Amino acid sequence: MEDMNSFCFPAVETDIPITAWIDAVMEGPVTASLGPMAPLLRQVHALSAMVQGVSEDDVNCLKEHLEVLCRDLLESEETSSTPKWWRKEVRELLYDTEDRLYEVIIFQAGDFSELIAGVEDACERRKRLELAPNKTTKPDLGEAGLGYITPQRTSVELSKPISVLGHYAGLGVVGIEEPLNKLVEQLAFDDDKQKRLKVIPIVGFPGVGKTTVAGILYYKHRGKFQCSAFVPVSRTPDTRSLLISILSQIKAPGLCGFPDVHDLIDGIKKHLKGKRYFIIMDDLWTASIWDIISRAFPDADYGSRIITTTQIDDVALACCRYYPDYIEMSPLNYDQSKELFFTVVFGSEDHCPPDFKEVSYKIINKCACLPLAIVCIANLLASESFLMIEHWKHTQDSLPISSEGLKQLLNLVYNNLPPHLKACLLYLCMYPEGYSVRKNDLVRQWVAEGFINAMRGRAAEETGGFYFDELVSRGMVQPAASNYGNEVLSYTIHHIVLDLIRHKSNELNFIITVDNLQSTLALPDEVRRLSVQFGCSKGADVPENILISKVRSLLFWGFFECVPSVVDYALIRVLILHIWADRDETSFDLTSISELLLLRYLKIQCNIMVNLPDEIKGLKCLETLEVDARLSAVPCDIGHLKKLLHLLLPSEAILPKGLDGLTSLLTLGCFDLSKNSTQNVINLAELTNLQDVHLTCSTVPPELPVGSMEHLGSILEKFNDLRSLTLNGTGFSSQIISDDGLSIVSPSPALLEKLELLPRICTLSRLPKWIGELSKLSILKIEVLDLSINDIAVLKELASLASLSLSVRTEHAEWIIFDNVGFPVLKYFKFVRAAPYMSFLEGAMPNVQKLKLAFDANRLKPEYSPGTFGFQHMTSLTLVSVKFGGAGADDSNKRDAERVWKDAFTNHPNNPMLDARWVDCIFNAVKTTDVEDTKGHDRR
């Protein structure tokens, strides 16, 4: 058998002459319409160097027959004379041929002659049935996945991340000002007299803009609330999953054991008690699910708000307790439709070329005044490299006029996607309806599937991020969650888009979805990608007619006893397991994965212990290993996985020796400095390709090895590509580690965007000077013993800084002055200091929306005037919260502190939400209480 590294089939050069179109095809990725044509041809052209005992004549025979068959698929489906059924049969043959090739090369099973016989038989039938394509038709190399998006679009999209508000602006605020204004009026975000909980439903047709309106309000106003959540709901919702999503988004403490629906409701209610919250429940389909979920939301006088969206009047009435107090959205009028269309395509109607106006008006008329339809078609036309009137007229003629118009219109948008984007979009139907998927996860799965090749000097994952952004810009994918910088972190899709891609996926046998309710009669035998969505069912099984040995990707969502035997999925590349159990004493056995030699992506999310194999070095193609569960042990030979790019393990995991062997690693987390050996810590410096590192520390002095902290600075100097570094602690202590190992880092990691050195574990003597060299730094969390004016000057110069959390340990009387220089994009500022000696001058931190402060109450002098701190100069503030350290403060001190605090915001121009709480100590605080039920949330 050949060296196992060879079976990942890198692109190779060959001396055998081939046609130009085959040469082009071989450069392409796996697509939905062509299947694995490109990688298969690459593998076949490398065969003579990989398989012993196979003659060159046999290899050439296989090549020739495959090239004949592949040509049938390269014609555009719209113009091809080849029947669809034959295209499908050829595509399935390509999958089978690649599978057999792997069996021959890797598993040493089967006969190479059988490979040739199967392809020869197909060519004979093709000839006998006269299925050869029209010889005058040229192959469509765009179908091979080479029709990449234009370079000018590429440079724009890759220059900055998509923001939530930017996305919703792109979806068109045009034409929905009226419902927006009505909602703002009814929600009364800033009205101190309307403190009771308000629930406002939005009802309307699909595509009318309900989610857009809710999204605009959510991302614009959520900063005024202490807790917020945006929760997509499906037509067949899993109540437990919805509640878990809410619990996570409101940042409530995790619940112990195995919480049921009742436990989750109690946990949410307990966390929201005494807080002002803002919740969006998007796309409700039944009143019954609202009846359950709504029990988690306390009805109190803190100004909380809930928005629900639905297509059904009765559901809207149930949400607002059967008072007709909801917003009904209607389609746009014609003028609004024109404005939205021309804004998306040209910026305005004035910039539309005269020759295109008439066809534009006809296209607008066919969009039925629905914003979703207009935006999708407008983005389709805007994505073209050149304006071609013939193409616009063809688009106009293709648009439907019927009650099913929106679905057909989205079908047109899908048909106009390049092949590589079609495959990426179709892969989204692996996930349950309403699920929010992380962008990074999906891109890694695309890469593992072979949907993405490196392009124009960019790595495959960077190219995949571009593809994802392109799907968002075309309106096929919607943002679901973002960070403080409004960068989108997770996404979902509209249920109409989901219906479309599920239908397309079934037609192509691309992904098959199985749940515990559907009939299995129409399911194909040979399934390439399988999504098993059993939810809460404890008695469901994968249908017996499915040949699981053919499955390349498996996503399982359900009870651990329903998980099929993974060892039977011998050809699997992507394995995603979301497993739950209802008892703690059990564990889940995954030791057999060591036999899955083609596995590239493994993700396990589970609430019980997982047992991995003792040895895993046979998984030489593995690129991602992510385990969100307790591990019995980490495989002892994990350092042999040379192709591993992303390693994400629970914080308590202890890595074996040999970590320095993971030289391709880009992501590492969580690595415990206190549990792993000092040698493993030192070996981190060998992983010079690391981009994202999450370090933890579960013990505190004197248990923490001093050397582990001292090595950090020298290790960071090796990480030239580092983008994110987090160091936090899972333990708890009032002691500190003053680590000067990070004081000098030269050269500094110039590409660093996120640096979180959390208190409890890492307290620096001063702000390191090298931080001032980080021009791309967006998020900074740091604690120092002392802070000087020079340190503030360093922070001011960080032009990309959007979020700053700064803690100062040392007590001294020096006031910190923040003037109108610097902090151009800062939106979140947290400042912890024993004494509140700070002032903000006019123009200081002009974009900060959320301000968090913590200081000792006895340092807040009663003689301070309302203007002492200058908070009125921070004109963008929407939410201000403070923690008073109460140790040593008597009742008089506390009353004075509350009065001074409230007076400081009496005349603030933006009337921000105020929240004040008492803690025993501002550093490592444990016990927390509200100032008072009413005073703690007063607004001024």
N, C-alpha and C positions, 0 to 999 in steps of 0.2 A: 504493500500500500504506500502511496506517496506521502510525503510530509504533510501533516494535517493543516499546516498553514495555507496550503495551496487550494483547499476547497472553498475559500472565500472568493476565488476567481477574480483576481485583479485584471484590469484591462491589459492585454498583451499585444505585441506587434507580431505580425505574421507575414511571411514571404509569399503566401499563396495569393494569386491575383483574384480580386473580387470586384464586383461592379460598384460604381460610385454610390448608388443608393443604399446598398448593403453596408458600405463603409460608413455612411451617415447614420443609418439605423443603429449600428453597433454603439454609437456614442450616446444613445438615448436611455431613459429610465424605464421602469415598469409603468405601464399605463393601463387604464380600464379597458380601452378598446383593443390594444395590441397585446395585452397580457405581458408575459416575461420575454417577449421577442428579443429585445436588445441584449439583456444579460445572457439569454440562451445562445444567441449567435456569438457573443464574446467567448462563452465557455467552449462552444464547438470549435471555434478557431484556435483555441488553446489546447485542444484535446491531445494532439500528437505528443505534447510534452508532459502529459498528465496521466495517461492510461497506458500501462504496459500490456503488451500482447495484442494491441489493436493496430491493424495495418493502416498505412496512410490511405490506401484505396477505400477502406471502410469509412474513414473520417471524411474523405472527399465526397463520398456517396451521400453521407448524412448531410453534409453542408449543402450540396446541390439541391437535394430534395427540400430541405428546410427553406432555402432561398426562394424556391418556386412557390411554396405555400405562403411564405411571409409576404410576398408581393400582393397576394389577394387582400391582405389586411391594410396595406398602406394607402389604398385609395380612400378618399373621403366617403363617408357613409352616405352623404347626400347625393353624390354623383356616381357612386359605384354601381357597376352592373352585377356585382357578386351578391347573391342572396344573403340575407341576414343570418339564416340558419347555418349556411356554410361558413360565414365569418366566425360565428360562435363555435362551430365545430373545430375550426382551425385553431382558434384561441385556446380551447380546452386541450387540443392536442399538444400545443406548445407547453402548457402547464405540465401535462403528463410526461412529455419528453424531458423537460428539465428535472422533474421528480425522478424519473428513471435514471437520468444521468447522475444525479446525486447518489442514488442507490448503488450504481455500478462503481463510482469513484470512491465514495466515502464508506458505504456499508458493505462493499464488495458482494453485493447481492444482485441477482438478475444477470442477464446476458446482453452484451452490446449489440448482438445481432437482432435481438428483439426490438431494440431502439430503431434500428434501420428498417426493420420489417414494418413497424407501425407507421413510419413516415412514408415509406414506399407505397403502402396500401392507400394512404390518403391521397397521394399524388395520382395513383391509378384511378381512384374514384373521381377525382377532379377532372381527369382527362375524359373518362367514360361519360360523365354527366355534362361535359362541355361547360365547365365552370370557369374557364380561363377568363380573366378580365379583358376588357377592351384594350387592344394593343396601343390605341392612340391616346389612352389615358395615362398621364404621367403619375408616378407615385407621389402621394402627398406627404412630404417629409415633415410637415407639421404634425401629422398623425403619429410620427415616430417620437414625438416629444421634443422636437427640435424647434418648434415654433415658439421660442421663448418670448417673453414680454419685451417690449422695445427698450433699448438702453436708456433713453431719456426718462422713461417711467422708473426704471431701476434706480437711477441715481437719485431721483426725488424720494422714492419710498424708503431707501436704505439710509437716508440722511438723518432721520429722527424717528423715534417710536410713535406709534399711534396713540393719541390721547382720547380719553372717553368723550370729553366735551367737543374735541375736534371731530370725532366720529359722528356724534349726534348733530353737530352743525352740518356735517356733510350729508346726513340723511334729510336735512332740510327743515330748518325752523320756519322757513317760508310757508305761509299758509296755515300754520297751526298756532299763530299768535293768540287768536280768540280763545280756544280751549286752554291754552297756557295761562292766559290772564284770568280766566274764570277759576281755574284750579288754584292759582296763587291767592286769589281773593277768598275762596272758600277755605283753603288750608290756613290762611292767616298766620303765616310763620312768625311774624314779628308783633302780633297783637297780644299784649299782656293780659287783656281782658278775656281772651279765649283760651283758657288753660286746659279744658277738658280734652280727652282723647277724641280725635276726629278721624273717621274712616270715609274716604271719598273714592267711590268706584269710577272708573272710566269704561264706557261701553261703546262698542262700534264694530263695523265689519273688519274682516282680516285685511291687513295692509293699509288701514286708514291712518295709522300713526300713533296708536295707543302706547306702545312700548317706547316710542321716540319721545313722546310728551313726558311720560313717567321718568324716563332716563334723564332727560334734561333737568327736570326738577330735582331728581335724586342727587345727581352729581353737582348741581349748583348749590343746593341747600343742606346737604347732609353734614357739612361742617358746623352747622348750628346745633347739632344734636350730639349727645354723648354716645349713643349707640345707633347703628344703622345697618340695614341688610337689604339687598336686592335679590329676590328669590324667584327664579323662573319655575313655573308649575307645568306639568304635562297633562295630557288628556287621561292618562292612567297613572296618577301620582302615587309614589311611595311615601306615605305620611311620615314614616320614621326618617327617611332621607331628607325630606323637606325640613323637619325640625332640627336635624343635625346641621344642615346648612345654615339655618338661622342662628343656632347656638355658636357655630364657628364664626360667622360674620360679626356678631355682636361682641365677640371676644369674651365669652363667658367661660368660666373654669370648666375643664373637662369633667365629665361624670365618671365615677368609678364603676367598675363591674360592667354589666351589660344592660344599659338603660333601655326600657321600653318606651312607648309613646307617652305614657303617663309621667314617667321619670323625666323625659326630655321637656315636656310642657312645664313641669315644676321647676326644672333647672333654668329655663328661659325666663319664666315669670320671676323667679328669685333674683336673677341678675338684672332684670329690667326694673325691678321695684325701686322707686325713688329716683329714676332716671328719665331723661327726656330722650325719646327714641323716634326713629323714622324708618318705616318698613315699606317696601314695595313687594306686593304679591302679584307677579306678572302672569297673565293668561290663565285665570281660574276657569274651570269648566263645570264644576258642580258646587252647589251650596253646601253639600255635606262636608267637603274637605275644608271649606272656610269655617264651618262650625267647629271643627276639631282644632285647626291651627289657631283660630282667634282666641282660644282659651289660654294661650300662652302670653297674651298681651295684656298687661295690667291697665285697668281703666282708672286713671288718677289725674290729678290736676297739675301736670308738669309740662303741658304743651306738646304732647306726643302726637304724631301724625302717621296715618297708614293710607297708602294708595293701592287699590286693586284694579287690575284690568281684566276685561272679559268680553266675549262676544255675545253673552246671553243676558237678557234683561232680568230674568228671575234671579240669577246669581248676583247681579249688581244690586238688586233690591234687598237680597239677603244680607249683603255686606253692609249696607247702610240701614239695617234694621227696618226695612220695608217703608222707609220714608223716601220719597222721590228726590233724594238729595245726591244726584250723581251727574257726571259730565257725559253727555252723549256726543260722540264725535261723528262728523259727517265727512264725506269726500270733499276735496277742495273744489272751489269754483274754477272756471276756465282761466281767468286771469292769474289766480294763484298757481294753477298748474303750469302755465307758461313761465311764470317767474321762477318756479322751482326747477323746471327743466333747463332753462337757459342759464341759470346760476350754476348748476352742476356741470354743464357741458362747456360753456363759454365764459362764465363769470357774470354775464348779463346779456340780455337780448340785443343790446347795442353792438356787442362784439360778434354776433352771429353773421356770417357772410350772407349777403342777400340771396344767393342762389339756394341756400339751405333753409330759408325761412318757411317756404311753403310745405316742404316735406316734414319739417319740424312740427308745424301745426297739425299735420295729419297724424304724426306719431303721438303727439300729446292727446289728441282726441281719442285714440285707441287705448290709452292708459286709464280710462274711466275715472280720471281725477283722483286716483289712489296714490298717495305719496310713495309707498313701497314700490309700486309698478314704475312710477316716473323715475325714481332714483335709480332703480336697477337698469332700466333702459338707457337713462342718461349716462350712467357710469360705463355701460357697455360701449356706447358711442364715443365717450371721452377717452376710452382706453386705446383707441385706434391711433396708429402712428401718423397717418395722413387722412385728411378729409377726402372722402370719395362719395360723390353724390349717388353713384350707382348702388353702393353698399347701403346708404341710408334709405334709398327707395326700396331696396330688397328687404331691409329690416321693417319698414313700414308695411310692405305687402305681407310679411310673415306674421305680423301681430294679429292676434285673434279678436273677433268680436262675438263674445258669447258670455253666458253666465259663469263659465269656467275660465274667463279671460285671464285672471291673475295667475292661475296655475300654468296656463299655456304660455303666458308671457315669461314666467320664470324658467319654463322649459326652453324658450328661445335664448334667454341669457345663458343657461347652462350649455346649450348646444354651441354657443359662440366662445366658450372658454377654451383655451389651449388644452391639449390632451393631458399635460402634466398637472394642470390645475383641476381638471375633472377628477383625476385619481385622488388628489389630495382632498377635494371636497367630498367625494363619495365616502372616503374613509371616516368621515364624521358620523356616519350612521352606525358605526360600531358602538356608539355610546347611547344610553337611554335618553328618551325625550326629556328636555328640560335640564339635562346635566350640563354643568359648566366645566369645560375642559381647559387645562392650562396650556398655554401656547407652547411652552418648552417641551411638555410631554408629547404633544401631538407631533411636533416637528421631529423629535427623536424617533417616534414610531414611523413617520413617513420615510425617514432615512433608512431605518431597519428594514422596511418593506422594499426599498429600492426605488421609491417614487422620485427621488431627488439625486441628481448628480452635482458634483461641484461645477460651478459655472463662472466663467470669466475670472478665474483666480480666487474665487471665494469658496470657503469650505461648504460642504453639503448642508450643514445646519444653518449657516448664515443665509444660504440660498433659500432653504426651507422657511426661514423667518420672513423673507421677502415674499414668498408665495402666499404665506398666511395673510400678510398685510394686504396683498393684492385681492384676496378673497373678501376681506373686510371692506376694502374700498369699493368693490363691486356690489356690496350690499347683501352678499350671500351669508355672511357671518356677522354676529352682533356682539358687542362687548358686554361682559357680565360683572367684572370686578377690576379695580385699579388701585395703584398706590397713591401716596401723597402727591406725586408729580403728575397724576392723572394718566400715567402710562398703563395701558390695558394689560392685565395679567392673565385673565381667563375670558372665555367666550362661550356663547351658545348660538343656536340657530332657530329661526322661526319655524313653527310646526309645518307650515306649507312647504318651506324649503326641505325640511326633513322628509315629508311625504314624497316629494319629488325625487330626492336622491335615494330613498329606499326603493322606489319604483325602478329607477335607473339601475341601481345595484342588483336588484333581482333579475332584471332583463339580461344583464351581463354576467350573472353569477359571480359578482365581484365580492359582495358581502351578504351573508344570509343571517337574519336575526331570528332567534328562537326564544319564545317565552312560555310560561306555563299555561297560557290560555289559548294559543292559536292551534289551528289544525296543522298536522304534519303532512297532509296528503299532497300538497303542492311543492314540498321541499325537494330540491334536487339531491341526488345521491352523492355526487362529487361536489364538495363545498371547499372553497379555497380560503375563505375567511369567515369565521363563525363568531357571532355575538350572542351569548347566552345570558338572558336577562330574566332570572327567576325571582328576584326581589326577596320578599319575605316567605316565599313558599318553601316548605321543608320536604316536599315529596315529589319534586320534579326531576325529570331525567332528559338527557339529550336524546332526541329521536334515534332509534336503532338503525334506520335506513341511511343515515349519514355516514359516509366513509371518512371517519375521522383521521385516517392515515394520510389523507390528502390536504388537511387543513394547514395553512401557513400562518394564520393569526387566530388567536383565541382570546376573547374577552369574556370572562365569567363573572357574573354578578349574582351572588346568592349565598345560600346556606352551605356551610363547609362540607356537610355530608352529601351534598348533591354535586360536588365537583367531580368531573370525570377523571379517569386515570390519565395523568398527563403523559406518561411514558408511551401511550398509544399514539401520540401526536408526533411521530418521528421526524416529520419534515417541518416542524413549526419554527417560525422566525420570531414572532412576537407573542408573548404570553402575559396577559394582564389578569390578575385575580383580585377581585374585591369580595372578600369572604367575611361572613359574620357567623358567630356561634353564640349560644345562649347559656354556656357554662364555662367556668374558668379552668377546670381541671383537665381540660383536653388540650391537644396540640395538633397541628396540621403537618403532615408528612410530605415534604417535597424532595426527599433524598433522590428520587428517580430522575430529577431534571438533569443529572450528570450525563444521561444518555441522549439528551436532545442536542445533537452535535451542530445543528444549524442555528440554534437559538442566538438571536442578536439583541433582543430586548425582553427583560423580565421585570415586571412590577408586581409587588404583592402588598395589598392593604388588608389587614386582618386584625381582629380583636383578641386573638389567642396566639400562643407561641407557635413559631414556625421552625421546622427542622429542615435545614439545608444539608446537602451531602457533605461528608468529611472532605472530599476532594472534588474540585470543580474545574481542573485544568483542561479537561477535554472540551470545554465550551470555548473553543478558540475564536469563534466569531462573535462572542458576547460583547456588546457595546455599552449596554445600560443594565445596571443591577440596582433596583430600588426596592427596599423593604421597609414598609411602615407597619411594623409589628415587632413583638419581642422575638429575639433570635436565641435559639439554644446555643449556637456557636457559629462563628464565621469559618467557612472552609479554610483549611490550613494552607492550601496551595493557591489562594486567590491571587497572589503576586505573579502567577504564571500567565494571567490573562492579558496578553500584550495589546489586544485591541480594545480593552475596556476604556470607555470614554467618561462614563458617569457612574460613580459609586455613591449611593445614598443609603445609609444604614441607620438604625436607631442609635440614640446617643449612648446607650449602655454597651454597645457592641465593642469588643476588643479585637483589633486586627492582629493577625499572626505576623511573624517576621517575614521579610521579603516584600514589604510595601514598595520599596524602591524599584521593583520590577514593573510597576504599573506606569510605564513611561508615557503612555498615550493619554493618561487621565486628564480630563478637563474639569470635572466636578468631583468634589470630595466632601461628604458630610454624612453623619456627624462624627468627627474625630475627637475622642476624649483625651485631653492632654494628661489627665491624672491617672487614667487606667491603662493607656497604651505605654509601651516601653519607651525609655528615653531614646533608644536606638531608632525606633519607629518615628519618633518626633524628628530626630536628626535626618532621617531618610526622606522626610517630606521635601527637603531641598533638592532631591533628585527628580522630583515631579515638576519639571520646569514648564510644562504646558498647562498647568492648572490655571483656570479662569475663575472658578467659584469655589471658595473654601469656607466650610462651616466648622468651627472648632468649639468644643464644649469643655467644661471642667466640672466634674461631679463632686470633687472634694475640695477642701479649703485648708489653709495652713493649720497644723504643720504637715498634713498628709501630702499636699501637692509637691511634686518634685520641682525644686527650684530650677533645675536645668531645663525643664520643659519650657518655662517662660523665657529664660535667658536666650534660648536658641531662636526665638520667633523673629527677631530683627534680622539676623543673618539669613534665615530661611526666606523671608519676604524679598530680600534682595535678588533672589533667584527667579522670582515669579514675574517675568517681564510681561506676561499676557493677563495678569490677574485683574478681574473686573469686580469681584465681590469678596469681602472677607468679614466674617462674623465670628466673634468670640463671646460666648455667654456661658452661664453656669446653671447647672441643674440642681445644685445644692443651695444652701442658704446659710449665710454667716454675716456677722457684723464686722468681721475682720477684713482687711484689704491686702491686696498684693500690689506693692508699688513696683512696677516693672519698668526698669529703664532699658531693658533689652530692645524695646521698640522706639527708644528715643532717637536712635540713629539708624536710618535705612537708606543706603546709598548703593546703587541708584534706587530711587523711589519707584513704585509700580505706577507708571504714568497713565495707564489705562483704567485705573481703579475708579469705579462708579459708586460703590457702596462699601463703607467701613463702619462696622458696629463693634466697638470694644466695650461691652456692657459692664456696668458696675457689679460689685460683689467679687468679680474675678480679676479685673484689670483696671488699676488706677495708676495713671501716669503722673510723674512729678510735675511736668509742664506739657503744654501742647507741643508735640514734635514739629520741628521746622519743616520736615519733609512733607507734611500734610499740605503746606502752602503750594507745593509743586503739582498737586493733583487737579489739573484743570477740568477733568471730566467728572469729578466727585459730585454725586447728587444727594447721597444720604450719608450723614455722619452722626454716630452716637459715640460719645466719649466722656470719660470722667478724669479730671485732673486734680492734683492737690492744690495747685495755685493757678490763678488766671491773671494775666497782665494786659495792659492796653495793647502791647505789641502782639499778643496772642489774638486779640479781637481784630487787629489789623490784618493778620494772616487769614482769618476766617472770612473777612469781608471780600477778599480777592478771589474767593472760590466762585467763579462765575456760573457754575452749573448747580450749585448747592440748592436743593429744594426742601430738604428736611434736615434740621439740626437739633440734636439732643445733647445738652451740655450740662455736666454736673461739676461743681467745684467744692472740694472738701474743706479746704483751709478757711478759718474764720479770720477776716481782717476787715478794716473799715473803708477800704478803697472802693469808690463808686465806679461802676462800669457804665460808660456813656456810649449809647448807640446813636450815631449821627446819620445823616442822609447819604452817606457814602457806602457802596457795596451792598451785598445781599440782594442782587437784582431779581432773582427768581425764587427766593426762599418763601415757602408757603406754610411750613410747620416749624415752630420754635418752642423747644422745651428747655427751661433753665432752672436748675436746682442749686440752691446756695443757702447757707445757714442764715445769712442776713439779706434782706431785699434791697441791697444797695445797687440800684440800676435806674437809668433814666433813658427815655427814648425821645430824641429831638425830632423836630418837624421833618417829615420825609423819611424817617427811619423805617427800614424793613417794609417797603410799600406794598408788598404782595402777601405778607403773612396773614393767613386766614384763621389758623388755630394756634393759640398761645397757651402753653402749660407752664405753671410756675410752682415751686415748692420752696418754703423757707420756714424758719422758726417764728412762731407767732409773737414771742416776746421781743423780737427785733423790729416789729412794726410799730413805730412810735406814734402815739396819738396826736402829736403836733404836726404830722405830715399833712400837707394840704392836698386837695384832689389832683392838682397838677404836678405834684412832686415827681411822679414816675413818667409822666408824658405819654400815658397809654392812648390819649386822645389823638396822638399823631400817627398811630398805627391804623390807618383809615380802612384797611381791608379786613379787619378782624370780624369773624362771625361767631367764634366760640373761644371763651377764656375760662380756664379752670385753674384752681390753686389748691395745693395741699398745705395746710397749716400744721407745722410740728408743734404739738401741744405739751411736750415734756417741759415741766418747770413753769408753765403758764397758769396763772390763776384765772378765776372767772372774769376779773376786771381786764386782764390782758386779752382774753379771748373776745370780750365785747369790743374792746378798742380795735383789735385786729379786724373784726368783721366790719366795723364801721368804716375804718380807713380804706379797706378793700373795696367796699361798695361805692364810697364817695369817689374813688379814683376813676370810676367809669360812669359817673353821673351824667356827664355831658358828652359822652362819646358819640361822634357823628354817625356811626354805623350800628349803634345799639346792639352790641354782641350779646349772645347767650352767656350767662355767668354761672359757674358751678364752683362751690367751695366745700371742702371736706377737711376733717380733722384726722390726723394720724399721730401716733405716739412719737414717731421720729421720722424725719424726712429722708434719712438715709437708711435703707433696708427696712422700710416701714412695714408693719404687719397689720396692726389693728387699725381699722378705718371706720369713721362714723361721719354721717352728714352733719353739717353745721346745725341745721334744723330742717324739718320736713318742708317748710315754706321758704325760709331764708336761704337754704342751700341752693335754691334754683331761682331766686329772684332775678328779674331783669331790670335794668335801669336804662 
